[in-house]
Amino acid sequence: MEYLAEVRDGSEKTLCKGYWLCAVVGCEVNEKEIVPLSQQLWSQEAPDFVSENAVIKEHVSAVLQATDHRGILVYDRGGDRREFLMSWTKDERVRYIVRQRGDRHLMYKGKPKSGDGLAALCKTPYAETVVREKDGKEKTYFIHFGFLPVRLPEHPERSLWLVVVKGFGSEPMMLLTTEPMRLNRKVVWWAVSAYMTRWRIEETIRFIKQSYEFEDIRVLTYRRLQNLAVPALAAAQFAATWLGTKAKLEILAVHVMEASKRIFGVPDFKYYALADGLSAIFKRVGGGLPADHEPDVDSDPQLRIVLCSP
């Protein structure tokens, strides 16, 4: 396959051959609904590749522009790269919650200090019990949290806050955010909850790869692989935002759930059942292109996908 690159298999925790996927998913804090917004397949071996940072920045910028900078960027470790933070902090329209590594430095009371040092200084007066489901198992955490006002050394003119959470592991979790914090449990807990919403994003990406067998595509050219990322995203977006939410499709959603033939009912992340049900329905219907349909490939043997806004 064209431009196969070395990637990290998140499930097996190993390095293997494959492609990277940059995905953006929208969701509300404490809500179960998700909205797949955008995804892009890329390889560092492709001739047009510049850098991973360039791919991510371009992808995020496109989503911010399309949404008129509504919403808050939530990014795990890796989002705290200086190239990202300097760009996002400089632009007052960009709001974010980004997890920090302990060796990253921020300004506190006019002096640079590492994240680990700030976490040790931070008082965590608020507490909460969190239950996380992973790999079909539930795990309970008793966490406590607080915050400190900080600044980014490269852009000290913008106020930032470092939310510190203790209890998820042996090391504190540190979240750098543009959202104003104050001595109010509800305000600080909202920032922690917003970051934990990211767990649903991981499930969404897993859902797209598994339900639409995205990792089993066997086209041989890089552009065709990139093109097929578009209908996969469109199918996931249809299942997530149309089925079950539009009044005229509520009945269809019920039939789709039934067609999935799940023995133990519909799980909390219902989109797997929806995808299975759609597959079952389409297999009954059959179909395909008409026999007399001939694509126009005189100028280019690769069929083109054109994206249009509604």
Buried (B, 14 or more C-beta within 10 A) or exposed (E): BBBEBEBEEEEEEEEEEBBBBBBBBBBEBEEEBBBBBBBBBBBBEBEEBEEBEEBBBEBBBBBBEEEEBEBBBBBEEEBBBEEBBBBBBEBEEBBBBBBBBBEBBBBBEEEEBBBBBBBEEBEBEBEBEBEEEEEEEEEEEEBBBBBBBBBBEEBBEEEBBBBBBBBBEEEBBBBBBBBEBEEEEEBBBBBBEBBBBBEBBEBBBBBBBEBBEBEEBEBEEBEBBBBBBBEBBEBBBBBBBBBBEEEEBEEBBEEBBEBBEBEEEBEEBBBBBBBBBBBBBEEEEEEEEEEEEEEEEEEEEEEEBEEEEE
